[in-house]
């Protein structure tokens, strides 16, 4: 949740928002996130726009730019990384779900 100028915005990192981001930018979600982390304002706005899709589908990229300007880039990106971190499974989650590390690929034989 992000509150700006007395209005609450519910941001969510979800598969549909990620798909919309990839469709709009022609780039992988991870690539846009890396560019945002490196400081690209275009990537920051696109990334945050994707998090508004579930609860605020009416928001345009320009609306999101105004939101970022009002809240502050650092505040908004901190909120994004907080959400992203909460999506990663903890050690306890991995044990509960019995998640295993993927097997290492074997070298091709000739």
Protein Blocks (a to p, Z undefined) as FASTA:
>chain_A
ZZeehiacdddddfklmmmmmmmnopafklmmmmmmnopaklmmmmmmmmmmmmmmmbcf
klmmmmmmmnopklmmmmmmmmmmmmpccfklmmmnopacddddddddZZ
